[in-house]
Structure formats: C-alpha cells, structure tokens
Amino acid sequence: MSDFRYQIFLKMNFQLLTFNPAPFGHGMSLSFHFQLNYKDHLGNNRLSYTFDPKTEQVKILEENHYYPFGLKHGNYNQTRKDVKYQELALSKKEVKQVVPEAVKFKYLYNGKELQDELGLNLYSMDMRQYDPAIARWTSIDPVVHFDYSMYLAFDNNPVFWADPSGADSEGGERCYTCDVFGRQTIENGRYITVLERQQRAKAEQNGTIDKIAVAALKETARIFFYVDGKDFSDLSEADKQKVFKTDELGTIGILLWEFATGTGKEIRKFDVGIHPFADRLIEGRILGEIVKEFNDKLKARGYDFSKLENTGTVNVALEFSPNKNPSSWLESLIKHVNSNPTQFFVGGAIAKVKIQNKNLMIQIYNETSRNSLMLHIGKNYDRRNGNKPLSTIKQYVNAKYRIK
C-alpha cells in the first residue's frame, strides 16, 4: 500500500461536482471516502480497493495487469466497480445514498497519469510522454545516455527499472526525495543544492564520455602498432625507445595508448634526424608555415637577412582546427587533407623559432589533452595529479637546419 486517493461528492444547487483523482488525492472537510492503491516494486498501480459501507468489507474496485513495457492487458478486468456512500446534502439535513460517477483511476504504469484523450493513450511522465504501445518515448532523452537510443525506455529492462521522471531510469519505488531528473535532493540529512546536483551529474556524464573515449583511443592505438603479438602493456621503456627511433606510426600508437591509459612519461622529446616522428612532423606544410611566418615577422622588425645575426625567439602558431570565422573553415579543411599521420596527430601546436649561429632552430611544443580530444569543450586532466586516463601528455620536437 503506497498511496491513496479519494473522491469528494458535493451536492450544491442540485449539481454533483466530482473531484478528479490524483496520486496523493485532494482534501476537503465535506464527505469523502478513501481509495487505497496497491503498487508493485516499480510503482505500477496494480490494485485499487476501498471499504464498502454496505457489506463492511474491503472491496476491490479495479485490477491492472501490464505487459512488460506498460501496455495494459485487454479483454478482462476492464470494468470499474464502485460502491454507494452516504452523504449529507448541504441543502437538506438528511442522509441520502449517492452512487459516485465511475471515474477511472488514471495513475497507473510507473504511477503516472494515462492520458486517454482522443485515444492517444500516452503516459505523462515528468519530462516527456511515453507510448506503451510501441515501448518508446515520443521525444528525445533530456539526459544523454551514450549506450542507448534517446527514445529507448527503461534501459530496455522494464521489469527491473522504472522511469517516472522520463529523464533517467531508477530501480524500485518512486524516489520522493529526488528531483525531476531522478537525482537525490537529500543526503545524510543534508539538502543537496541544485548546483551540486548539476556538478555531480556532469561528473558522471564526463565519466561515461571518458570511458568511451578511452576504449576508442586504445583500439586506434592498436591499429597503429601491433608487432609480433606484443601489445603496449608488454613494452618496456627501452622497447618504446627502439620504436621511437624506427617507426613513425608505432610512435603514434604508443603516444595514443599512453594518453588513453594515463601510463608512460608525461613529457616526450623527439629530434629531427633521429626520430621518424619528428622528421614527418617538420616537413611539407608544417615547415612551410613556420618559415613563412618567421620570415614575415623578421621583415616587420627590419631584420637584415644578409647578416644572419642571432635573433630572439619568435612564436609561430600552427593552427589546425577552424575557429568561429567562416573563412577559416576552408583553410582548415585544406590543412587536414594535406597532413600526414604525424601532423594529423599533433594538430594545432606552437613553434618557437630563432636564428642562432646561422642555424634555424625550431622547437614545436604540443599537448595531447582531453580538451583537444573533445573539440575544445572539455576540461583537461593534469598528469601530475596521478596517472589518470586522458591526462595531458606533452611532446617537444626539435630541429636544426643550417642556413646557406
């Protein structure tokens, strides 16, 4: 027995006013009677009963049986029963027998109201409507669940889960200390503020996103490197250094794995002429961008190229992703098309360039971070706070070219 409802019948000016049922009922000081509802573990109304004053026995008014996803069984138990109640009419001081109008109790599956107007037969949950005939919601999920369709109901297990909010499945009886998103508002006697609930939900959502990202990155890493049955977990640091000196794609695979799993060193250094990863990064498009912007900045300062005197460090931004300016979209697309695997892995970076002893010195600094993975909308995890998956790793790529 989990809740009740009662009907109130009021005789006034020879008109009978009927108060519609609700899960918790309505109250007045006039004559009324109670109807008790028996619910199952999911909050589904299974049985309605009351006290019959004529027989002085409990009388069943209505039974409800459901298919797993909420469609009510037909062809039996469809008749709504009722009983006679005594009522004191306001206009006359006499007791009359009044037969209540048979108003069907509509708070049924998950304890929510069945809207049968126009034959729609949809359940009105807190956040959206549910159609038990097709076992689907009529609109998308307000809370993203990456494992399921946005229209799927009850995590595809209506025998175990209920979803009276329409936002997130919950087990067992309705949570009366939860908000419309199914989030607890009370914990150990303390009220949980809306902001704190939002922060917890975001952290939970980030955890789900991170799990998906980690799994995808690990599979991608295996595509780049898998030799003689060896997986990354089998590689020692010495094994990794051998790969760094011989295999560009293997290097990318190792970096992806270390980023995804939070293992390995936070900082890796690569040199042109020693590491294929460095050779492939500073070539073609990247080298052309660095030289052009470096020359343009030196010209703007009035630098005398004939003397090739030492310069200070010049920062060159190596942009890769488009920004809000539509003119950058085509440029970004061209860069993506003209990039090799290493350049694609690095994406956007910063180059520090200078002339020293008639040598062009280039150092490219790149961060492989959660923010860049999430297209610059997620926060980063610091590797120094523990080897957390998707924590930031850094690469320094150094090059030295003799200027002739």
FIDRENNU-150502 format. One record per residue (C-alpha): residue in one letter; y, z, x. Coordinates in nm, 4 decimals. Layout:
N
ATOM|res|py|pz|px
ATOM|A|Y|Z|X
...
end
This chain:
404
ATOM|res|py|pz|px
ATOM|M|0.0000|0.0000|0.0000
ATOM|S|0.3121|-0.1115|0.1822
ATOM|D|0.5955|-0.1648|-0.0663
ATOM|F|0.6724|-0.1718|-0.4356
ATOM|R|0.8812|-0.3476|-0.6917
ATOM|Y|0.9752|-0.2603|-1.0448
ATOM|Q|1.1189|-0.4382|-1.3444
ATOM|I|1.4005|-0.2965|-1.5449
ATOM|F|1.4392|-0.3896|-1.9070
ATOM|L|1.7710|-0.3124|-2.0675
ATOM|K|1.8417|-0.3608|-2.4371
ATOM|M|2.2107|-0.4257|-2.4825
ATOM|N|2.3805|-0.6279|-2.7552
ATOM|F|2.0342|-0.7421|-2.8666
ATOM|Q|1.9743|-0.9286|-2.5370
ATOM|L|1.6946|-0.8498|-2.2935
ATOM|L|1.8100|-0.8537|-1.9263
ATOM|T|1.5356|-0.8936|-1.6656
ATOM|F|1.5946|-0.7966|-1.3044
ATOM|N|1.4056|-1.0308|-1.0693
ATOM|P|1.1615|-0.8781|-0.8228
ATOM|A|1.2284|-0.8317|-0.4505
ATOM|P|1.0115|-0.6846|-0.1724
ATOM|F|1.1772|-0.3410|-0.1965
ATOM|G|1.2792|-0.3527|-0.5648
ATOM|H|1.6053|-0.2708|-0.7364
ATOM|G|1.7051|0.0618|-0.8797
ATOM|M|1.8884|0.1816|-1.1916
ATOM|S|1.8910|0.5030|-1.3868
ATOM|L|1.7631|0.3335|-1.7011
ATOM|S|1.3982|0.2933|-1.7909
ATOM|F|1.1880|0.1220|-1.5276
ATOM|H|0.8349|0.1003|-1.4047
ATOM|F|0.6744|0.0582|-1.0652
ATOM|Q|0.4521|-0.2202|-0.9474
ATOM|L|0.2642|-0.1485|-0.6262
ATOM|N|0.1572|-0.4254|-0.3903
ATOM|Y|-0.1367|-0.4117|-0.1547
ATOM|K|-0.0873|-0.6137|0.1655
ATOM|D|-0.3198|-0.7202|0.4414
ATOM|H|-0.2611|-0.6832|0.8163
ATOM|L|-0.0296|-0.9881|0.8200
ATOM|G|0.1966|-0.8678|0.5412
ATOM|N|0.0468|-1.1078|0.2852
ATOM|N|0.0650|-0.9744|-0.0704
ATOM|R|-0.2976|-0.9676|-0.1872
ATOM|L|-0.2946|-0.7470|-0.4948
ATOM|S|-0.0358|-0.6212|-0.7447
ATOM|Y|-0.1159|-0.3264|-0.9699
ATOM|T|0.0525|-0.0645|-1.1838
ATOM|F|-0.0125|0.2277|-1.4156
ATOM|D|-0.0987|0.1310|-1.7728
ATOM|P|0.0537|0.3968|-2.0042
ATOM|K|-0.1770|0.2953|-2.2876
ATOM|T|-0.5047|0.3472|-2.1078
ATOM|E|-0.3587|0.5822|-1.8481
ATOM|Q|-0.5475|0.3866|-1.5848
ATOM|V|-0.4481|0.1689|-1.2900
ATOM|K|-0.4354|-0.1924|-1.3990
ATOM|I|-0.4490|-0.4994|-1.1747
ATOM|L|-0.1656|-0.7395|-1.2551
ATOM|E|-0.2258|-1.0194|-1.0099
ATOM|E|-0.4555|-1.1212|-0.7240
ATOM|N|-0.3615|-1.3615|-0.4444
ATOM|H|-0.6039|-1.5400|-0.2179
ATOM|Y|-0.4866|-1.7774|0.0573
ATOM|Y|-0.6169|-2.0498|0.2799
ATOM|P|-0.5509|-1.9584|0.6464
ATOM|F|-0.2101|-2.1307|0.6642
ATOM|G|-0.0824|-1.9807|0.3394
ATOM|L|-0.1697|-2.2236|0.0622
ATOM|K|-0.2778|-2.0176|-0.2362
ATOM|H|-0.6209|-2.0737|-0.3900
ATOM|G|-0.6088|-2.2515|-0.7230
ATOM|N|-0.8261|-2.2681|-1.0382
ATOM|Y|-0.8843|-1.8948|-1.0586
ATOM|N|-0.6803|-1.5726|-1.0630
ATOM|Q|-0.3785|-1.7711|-1.1789
ATOM|T|-0.2955|-1.5593|-1.4835
ATOM|R|-0.0274|-1.2959|-1.4508
ATOM|K|-0.1113|-0.9840|-1.6522
ATOM|D|0.1325|-0.7215|-1.7745
ATOM|V|0.1418|-0.4021|-1.9787
ATOM|K|0.3533|-0.2513|-2.2562
ATOM|Y|0.6115|0.0074|-2.1688
ATOM|Q|0.8088|0.2482|-2.3780
ATOM|E|1.1838|0.2108|-2.3590
ATOM|L|1.4746|0.3958|-2.5111
ATOM|A|1.7129|0.1385|-2.6540
ATOM|L|2.0776|0.2145|-2.5927
ATOM|S|2.1976|0.1133|-2.9371
ATOM|K|1.9473|0.3277|-3.1246
ATOM|K|1.7950|0.6602|-3.0455
ATOM|E|1.4404|0.5520|-3.0966
ATOM|V|1.1442|0.4591|-2.8799
ATOM|K|1.0125|0.1051|-2.9021
ATOM|Q|0.7230|-0.0759|-2.7454
ATOM|V|0.8594|-0.3528|-2.5202
ATOM|V|0.6422|-0.6248|-2.3683
ATOM|P|0.8003|-0.7340|-2.0380
ATOM|E|0.8560|-1.1032|-1.9832
ATOM|A|0.5874|-1.2264|-1.7453
ATOM|V|0.7867|-1.2845|-1.4295
ATOM|K|0.5616|-1.3925|-1.1457
ATOM|F|0.5997|-1.1881|-0.8286
ATOM|K|0.7008|-1.4433|-0.5632
ATOM|Y|0.6958|-1.2412|-0.2413
ATOM|L|0.3519|-1.3482|-0.1266
ATOM|Y|0.2488|-1.5019|0.2064
ATOM|N|0.3838|-1.3012|0.5034
ATOM|G|0.5674|-1.1002|0.2389
ATOM|K|0.8211|-1.3807|0.1925
ATOM|E|0.9520|-1.5437|-0.1237
ATOM|L|0.7803|-1.8553|-0.2542
ATOM|Q|1.0432|-2.1000|-0.3756
ATOM|D|0.8699|-2.2967|-0.6503
ATOM|E|1.1841|-2.4562|-0.7911
ATOM|L|1.1401|-2.8296|-0.8557
ATOM|G|0.7789|-2.7942|-0.7486
ATOM|L|0.8734|-2.7598|-0.3790
ATOM|N|0.6539|-2.4537|-0.3155
ATOM|L|0.8170|-2.3627|0.0175
ATOM|Y|0.8277|-2.0143|0.1674
ATOM|S|1.1771|-1.8952|0.2533
ATOM|M|1.1481|-1.7195|0.5883
ATOM|D|1.4496|-1.5618|0.7575
ATOM|M|1.5363|-1.8562|0.9807
ATOM|R|1.3784|-2.1619|0.8143
ATOM|Q|1.1408|-2.2772|0.5421
ATOM|Y|0.7646|-2.3143|0.5665
ATOM|D|0.5395|-2.5557|0.3765
ATOM|P|0.1863|-2.4109|0.3382
ATOM|A|0.0522|-2.7426|0.2081
ATOM|I|0.0973|-2.9092|0.5487
ATOM|A|0.0974|-2.5902|0.7611
ATOM|R|0.4267|-2.6912|0.9202
ATOM|W|0.7866|-2.5752|0.9238
ATOM|T|1.0478|-2.8011|0.7688
ATOM|S|1.2847|-2.7705|1.0670
ATOM|I|1.2602|-2.7128|1.4412
ATOM|D|1.1921|-2.3759|1.6011
ATOM|P|1.5127|-2.1804|1.6804
ATOM|V|1.3258|-2.0264|1.9749
ATOM|V|1.1761|-2.2747|2.2214
ATOM|H|0.8026|-2.2352|2.2926
ATOM|F|0.7005|-2.4899|2.5532
ATOM|D|0.3295|-2.4548|2.4799
ATOM|Y|0.3545|-2.5646|2.1143
ATOM|S|0.5214|-2.8145|1.8851
ATOM|M|0.8514|-2.6934|1.7384
ATOM|Y|0.7026|-2.7419|1.3901
ATOM|L|0.3724|-2.5624|1.4556
ATOM|A|0.3233|-2.2427|1.2562
ATOM|F|0.1899|-1.9022|1.3677
ATOM|D|0.0962|-2.0216|1.7192
ATOM|N|-0.1778|-2.2199|1.5429
ATOM|N|-0.3635|-1.8943|1.4639
ATOM|P|-0.2574|-1.7689|1.1178
ATOM|V|-0.5493|-1.5264|1.0983
ATOM|F|-0.4020|-1.3190|1.3805
ATOM|W|-0.0288|-1.3988|1.3794
ATOM|A|0.2397|-1.3741|1.1137
ATOM|D|0.5898|-1.5209|1.1361
ATOM|P|0.8113|-1.3796|0.8608
ATOM|S|1.1262|-1.4467|1.0646
ATOM|G|1.0486|-1.8141|1.1196
ATOM|A|1.1526|-1.7661|1.4822
ATOM|D|0.8577|-1.6108|1.6631
ATOM|S|0.5056|-1.5069|1.5784
ATOM|E|0.4175|-1.1406|1.5568
ATOM|G|0.0938|-0.9550|1.5025
ATOM|G|0.0108|-0.7170|1.2221
ATOM|E|0.2521|-0.5708|0.9696
ATOM|R|0.6135|-0.6769|0.9459
ATOM|C|0.8332|-0.5130|1.2061
ATOM|Y|1.1078|-0.3360|1.0157
ATOM|T|1.2877|-0.2346|1.3366
ATOM|C|1.3096|-0.5956|1.4583
ATOM|D|1.5925|-0.8433|1.4209
ATOM|V|1.5512|-1.1859|1.2619
ATOM|F|1.4151|-1.3203|1.5919
ATOM|G|1.1362|-1.0610|1.5949
ATOM|R|1.2993|-0.8659|1.8789
ATOM|Q|1.2775|-0.4861|1.8755
ATOM|T|1.6064|-0.3095|1.7997
ATOM|I|1.4772|0.0423|1.8701
ATOM|E|1.3005|0.1549|2.1877
ATOM|N|1.2096|0.5177|2.2610
ATOM|G|1.4650|0.6302|2.0055
ATOM|R|1.7426|0.4245|2.1642
ATOM|Y|1.9200|0.1331|1.9970
ATOM|I|1.8900|-0.1907|2.1923
ATOM|T|2.2178|-0.3809|2.1774
ATOM|V|2.2356|-0.7481|2.0826
ATOM|L|2.3432|-0.8361|2.4371
ATOM|E|2.0461|-0.6530|2.5875
ATOM|R|1.8087|-0.8236|2.3449
ATOM|Q|1.9557|-1.1612|2.4382
ATOM|Q|1.9190|-1.0842|2.8079
ATOM|R|1.5561|-0.9812|2.7619
ATOM|A|1.4815|-1.2940|2.5599
ATOM|K|1.6458|-1.5112|2.8245
ATOM|A|1.4457|-1.3421|3.0991
ATOM|E|1.1245|-1.4021|2.9034
ATOM|Q|1.2199|-1.7640|2.8439
ATOM|N|1.3053|-1.8082|3.2130
ATOM|G|0.9649|-1.6677|3.2998
ATOM|T|0.7955|-1.9292|3.0815
ATOM|I|1.0050|-2.2098|3.2293
ATOM|D|0.9302|-2.0862|3.5805
ATOM|K|0.5544|-2.0862|3.5193
ATOM|I|0.5684|-2.4467|3.4014
ATOM|A|0.7868|-2.5492|3.6963
ATOM|V|0.5613|-2.3758|3.9495
ATOM|A|0.2499|-2.5450|3.8118
ATOM|A|0.4172|-2.8887|3.8185
ATOM|L|0.5501|-2.8420|4.1729
ATOM|K|0.2134|-2.7296|4.3057
ATOM|E|0.0423|-3.0343|4.1609
ATOM|T|0.3130|-3.2599|4.3065
ATOM|A|0.2734|-3.0922|4.6454
ATOM|R|-0.0990|-3.1656|4.6410
ATOM|I|-0.0234|-3.5326|4.5831
ATOM|F|0.1868|-3.5397|4.8999
ATOM|F|-0.0596|-3.3509|5.1174
ATOM|Y|-0.4319|-3.3034|5.0918
ATOM|V|-0.6289|-3.3758|5.4059
ATOM|D|-0.9996|-3.3217|5.4754
ATOM|G|-1.0377|-3.0781|5.1875
ATOM|K|-0.7628|-2.8496|5.3219
ATOM|D|-0.5208|-2.7030|5.0712
ATOM|F|-0.1891|-2.5392|5.1564
ATOM|S|-0.3299|-2.1901|5.1265
ATOM|D|-0.5654|-2.2749|5.4143
ATOM|L|-0.2859|-2.3800|5.6525
ATOM|S|-0.1674|-2.1524|5.9287
ATOM|E|0.1879|-2.1790|6.0641
ATOM|A|0.0508|-2.3715|6.3625
ATOM|D|-0.1188|-2.6177|6.1252
ATOM|K|0.2092|-2.6658|5.9428
ATOM|Q|0.3981|-2.7350|6.2647
ATOM|K|0.1476|-3.0092|6.3516
ATOM|V|0.2073|-3.1680|6.0109
ATOM|F|0.5845|-3.1418|6.0554
ATOM|K|0.5610|-3.3432|6.3792
ATOM|T|0.3349|-3.6170|6.2437
ATOM|D|0.3627|-3.6603|5.8686
ATOM|E|0.6768|-3.7124|5.6587
ATOM|L|0.5016|-3.6870|5.3200
ATOM|G|0.2883|-3.3947|5.4347
ATOM|T|0.6082|-3.2119|5.5302
ATOM|I|0.7484|-3.2688|5.1801
ATOM|G|0.4246|-3.1375|5.0312
ATOM|I|0.4383|-2.8197|5.2392
ATOM|L|0.8047|-2.7573|5.1508
ATOM|L|0.7337|-2.8079|4.7814
ATOM|W|0.4399|-2.5678|4.7972
ATOM|E|0.6377|-2.3016|4.9808
ATOM|F|0.9226|-2.3334|4.7313
ATOM|A|0.6895|-2.3154|4.4321
ATOM|T|0.4879|-2.0182|4.5556
ATOM|G|0.7528|-1.8200|4.7436
ATOM|T|0.5484|-1.8360|5.0642
ATOM|G|0.6320|-1.9601|5.4135
ATOM|K|0.9596|-1.9299|5.6009
ATOM|E|1.2966|-1.9227|5.4297
ATOM|I|1.4551|-2.1493|5.6950
ATOM|R|1.3005|-2.4601|5.8483
ATOM|K|1.4613|-2.6692|6.1251
ATOM|F|1.3887|-3.0344|6.1921
ATOM|D|1.5150|-3.2676|6.4670
ATOM|V|1.5544|-3.6438|6.4709
ATOM|G|1.3178|-3.7960|6.7256
ATOM|I|1.0695|-3.5088|6.6851
ATOM|H|1.0042|-3.4755|6.3153
ATOM|P|0.9433|-3.7771|6.0862
ATOM|F|1.1044|-3.5808|5.8027
ATOM|A|1.4327|-3.5738|5.9970
ATOM|D|1.4045|-3.9393|6.1028
ATOM|R|1.3618|-4.0517|5.7442
ATOM|L|1.6418|-3.8352|5.6115
ATOM|I|1.9140|-3.9561|5.8505
ATOM|E|1.8671|-4.3285|5.8134
ATOM|G|1.9853|-4.6111|5.5903
ATOM|R|2.2010|-4.4892|5.3043
ATOM|I|2.2496|-4.1335|5.4317
ATOM|L|2.3545|-4.2357|5.7839
ATOM|G|2.5899|-4.4981|5.6419
ATOM|E|2.7593|-4.2446|5.4113
ATOM|I|2.8030|-3.9922|5.6932
ATOM|V|2.9522|-4.2417|5.9419
ATOM|K|3.1880|-4.3975|5.6885
ATOM|E|3.3313|-4.0704|5.5546
ATOM|F|3.3551|-3.9201|5.9047
ATOM|N|3.5480|-4.2231|6.0314
ATOM|D|3.7785|-4.2201|5.7275
ATOM|K|3.8660|-3.8530|5.7798
ATOM|L|3.9292|-3.9015|6.1517
ATOM|K|4.1556|-4.2016|6.0815
ATOM|A|4.3529|-3.9930|5.8334
ATOM|R|4.4122|-3.7398|6.1138
ATOM|G|4.5260|-4.0124|6.3573
ATOM|Y|4.2258|-3.9776|6.5853
ATOM|D|4.2187|-4.2121|6.8869
ATOM|F|3.8695|-4.3658|6.8843
ATOM|S|3.9254|-4.5315|7.2241
ATOM|K|3.9284|-4.1932|7.3980
ATOM|L|3.6340|-4.0401|7.2089
ATOM|E|3.7668|-3.6914|7.2641
ATOM|N|3.5814|-3.3968|7.1185
ATOM|T|3.6575|-3.3208|6.7556
ATOM|G|3.6229|-3.0224|6.5346
ATOM|T|3.3508|-3.0095|6.2715
ATOM|V|3.4049|-3.2340|5.9677
ATOM|N|3.2207|-3.1563|5.6452
ATOM|V|3.0763|-3.4550|5.4618
ATOM|A|2.9448|-3.4028|5.1095
ATOM|L|2.6300|-3.6027|5.0421
ATOM|E|2.6356|-3.6295|4.6641
ATOM|F|2.3261|-3.7407|4.4797
ATOM|S|2.3381|-3.6317|4.1166
ATOM|P|2.6041|-3.7634|3.8770
ATOM|N|2.8909|-3.5447|3.7590
ATOM|K|3.0870|-3.5435|3.4337
ATOM|N|3.2804|-3.8525|3.5381
ATOM|P|3.1031|-4.1573|3.3862
ATOM|S|3.1992|-4.3666|3.6889
ATOM|S|2.9616|-4.1545|3.8996
ATOM|W|2.6564|-4.2394|3.6898
ATOM|L|2.6057|-4.5909|3.8254
ATOM|E|2.6675|-4.4747|4.1811
ATOM|S|2.4102|-4.2003|4.1392
ATOM|L|2.1573|-4.4465|3.9972
ATOM|I|2.2039|-4.6779|4.2967
ATOM|K|2.1529|-4.3846|4.5346
ATOM|H|1.8321|-4.2853|4.3571
ATOM|V|1.6969|-4.6403|4.3780
ATOM|N|1.7856|-4.6757|4.7473
ATOM|S|1.6400|-4.3421|4.8599
ATOM|N|1.3147|-4.2864|5.0459
ATOM|P|1.0895|-3.9884|4.9568
ATOM|T|1.2608|-3.7505|5.2019
ATOM|Q|1.6094|-3.8439|5.0827
ATOM|F|1.4947|-3.8024|4.7246
ATOM|F|1.3505|-3.4584|4.8044
ATOM|V|1.6734|-3.3411|4.9706
ATOM|G|1.9013|-3.4918|4.7072
ATOM|G|2.2547|-3.3628|4.7497
ATOM|A|2.3410|-3.1844|5.0744
ATOM|I|2.6198|-3.1017|5.3188
ATOM|A|2.6546|-3.2698|5.6588
ATOM|K|2.8522|-3.1145|5.9437
ATOM|V|2.9653|-3.3866|6.1819
ATOM|K|3.1567|-3.3847|6.5102
ATOM|I|3.2032|-3.5755|6.8336
ATOM|Q|3.1015|-3.3772|7.1403
ATOM|N|3.0799|-3.5199|7.4938
ATOM|K|3.0839|-3.8741|7.3466
ATOM|N|2.7876|-3.7889|7.1255
ATOM|L|2.7873|-3.7984|6.7475
ATOM|M|2.6434|-3.4626|6.6412
ATOM|I|2.5087|-3.4341|6.2856
ATOM|Q|2.3613|-3.1337|6.1134
ATOM|I|2.2518|-3.1638|5.7486
ATOM|Y|2.2080|-2.8438|5.5534
ATOM|N|2.0021|-2.8443|5.2336
ATOM|E|1.8924|-2.5757|4.9914
ATOM|T|1.5850|-2.6287|4.7785
ATOM|S|1.6721|-2.3983|4.4907
ATOM|R|1.5880|-2.3210|4.1327
ATOM|N|1.9388|-2.4219|4.0265
ATOM|S|1.8982|-2.7734|4.1648
ATOM|L|1.5490|-2.7995|4.0155
ATOM|M|1.6869|-2.7063|3.6702
ATOM|L|1.9621|-2.9702|3.6991
ATOM|H|2.2233|-2.7098|3.7946
ATOM|I|2.1905|-2.4963|3.4802
ATOM|G|1.9624|-2.2163|3.6034
ATOM|K|2.0214|-1.9268|3.8390
ATOM|N|1.8810|-1.9053|4.1915
ATOM|Y|1.6332|-1.6528|4.3296
ATOM|D|1.7057|-1.5095|4.6737
ATOM|R|1.4098|-1.5290|4.9125
ATOM|R|1.5366|-1.2185|5.0938
ATOM|N|1.4678|-1.0105|4.7835
ATOM|G|1.0966|-1.0808|4.8114
ATOM|N|0.8805|-1.3888|4.8157
ATOM|K|0.9402|-1.4788|4.4544
ATOM|P|0.8214|-1.8212|4.3298
ATOM|L|1.1087|-2.0726|4.3186
ATOM|S|1.3174|-1.8589|4.5549
ATOM|T|1.5560|-2.0656|4.7666
ATOM|I|1.4396|-2.2226|5.0928
ATOM|K|1.6709|-2.3933|5.3419
ATOM|Q|1.6363|-2.6889|5.5750
ATOM|Y|1.8517|-2.7743|5.8760
ATOM|V|1.8173|-3.1297|6.0079
ATOM|N|1.9816|-3.2022|6.3444
ATOM|A|2.0607|-3.5385|6.5017
ATOM|K|2.2362|-3.6501|6.8200
ATOM|Y|2.3477|-4.0094|6.8802
ATOM|R|2.5124|-4.1465|7.1948
ATOM|I|2.8360|-4.3305|7.1105
ATOM|K|2.8701|-4.6548|7.3087
end
